[in-house]
């Protein structure tokens, strides 16, 4: 398990794209939370 973690941290071809994808999903989640408003009724 530590070898896999080490590979993800040090290998830019696998770790970096996974990190970018995770940050995109995180951005979309918080963007939707911040820009979703309840109706004023």
Secondary structure by P-SEA (a helix, b strand, c coil): caaaaaaaacccccaaaaaaaaaaaaaaaaaaaaacccccc
